[in-house]
Amino acid sequence: MLVRRRPKVPFSEVTPQADHLNRRALIAAAGAMTAGAAFGGGGLAMAAGGYSTSDPPTALEHITSYNNFYEFGWDKGDPKAHAGALTTHPWTVTIDGLVGKPGDYGLEDIVRPADVQDRTYRLRCVEAWSMVIPWQGVQLSDLLARVEPAGSAKYVAFQTLLRPEEMPGQRALFGGIDWPYVEGLRLDEAMHPLTLLATGLYGEDLPNQNGAPLRLVVPWKYGFKSVKSIVRITLTEEEPPTTWNLLQPQEYGFYANVNPAVSHPRWSQASERVVGGGLLARRRDTEPFNGYAEEVAELYAGMDLRRFY
């Protein structure tokens, strides 16, 4: 049985998308006022359903048509063009390594309806573009707590589906990537309440091109930490390999924290283009940790963020 957070009638048939978003923003604001909790991060607030930002969400058409998902191609439009062939039901995730309860878990075991939250986060790509996306999902920390990490566990490794018959980008060495795609977090990063296993956006199940049925969202890190279509989660004592660090270590470190003070070797990271504005798209100043510094900067206290990039 697959867990869905979908109403009997789609949101698009109940209310215009803009009105739906306005209603969510009002609820989030009311929740924040009630809790008396104000944060940084472009208006980040703790509402009844989880963290949200006051930044206006990106239109659904842009969220679902301008994507990096190299398993389906290198161009931003390739995922939407090719991801329809991906089979996402049923879905199993192997959880192993340094855990007390390893096993193969169905999506219904990972995503319990009572744990699903609404989270509106800005997602920033290392290519200096950004979107604001209304996600639905569960805190990764909740899942990890249930599988009982061992005291020696220090990192969490993730692996994307390997299915070249349905993922055309995997049928060639696309840009030198050695499939399957792998990513990793330090355990304290994975356990932070902002770290989300997303299962939906705009109140609907995740589209295939956005990483269905389960993807990682870490809002203070660059987009390549957003591993999609996850099939394995492994807890380990050693820092796990990550695809982009393996491919271009001089450009992509393990941490991938958003740091506008450190330029990518091929472009500045001081500002970003907000997707959806066309050729005249406005740019905004990039904020440290993507605007979530108040929540996460303490994770990196004492670290040289130019060295640990």
Summary of the structure (lengths in Angstrom):
residues: 309
radius of gyration: 18.4
end to end distance: 40.7
largest distance: 52.9
contacts: 991
relative contact order: 0.17
helix: 29%
strand: 26%
